[in-house]
Amino acid sequence: MSAVLESSLPAALESARTDALAQGLPYAGGVSPSTAWSLASSGEAVLVDVRSNEERVFVGHIPGSVHVPWATGTALTRNPRFTRELEARLGGKDKVVLLLCRSGKRSALAAEAAAKAGMPLVFNVLEGFEGELDDDQQRGRRNGWRHHGLPWVQD
């Protein structure tokens, strides 16, 4: 990442970037759902939901988020056009982007693919929309966007 781009990042993203470098992550880093909402709602970053359309419709989605699926359909077939679609929806490769999925795993893979495609400012939203499975194999009780009480709507 260029020094000019890095120096203009909000403090939370500079910290995430530093942590990512220390961990050897292949993308810019990860941020909490609360940090992601703060950055997206202030216009400092674009929030991109990489879940399937079915997930967004049946589980809910974040108002104002951009949708570019990492995988499609109920079988979650990998979208081979993901990075091209992401770049087209954002209008370039230099935007600060926050990727969100169900638990933070697919969005990490999507962030890695975006970084490999020349997008240096793509961050993963940790915990995702529904969060990790708890001991009862249920989501939304331990962590995640909805668990933190952040804005979302359901169709």
Secondary structure, DSSP 4 states (H G I P E B T S, - for coil): --HHHHHTS-HHHHHHHHHHHHHT-SSSEEE-HHHHHHHHHTTSSEEEE-S-HHHHHHH-B-TT-EE--SEETTTTEE-TTHHHHHHHHHTSS-S-EEEE-SSSHHHHHHHHHHHHTT-TTEEEETTTTT----TTS-SSSSSSTTTTT---B--
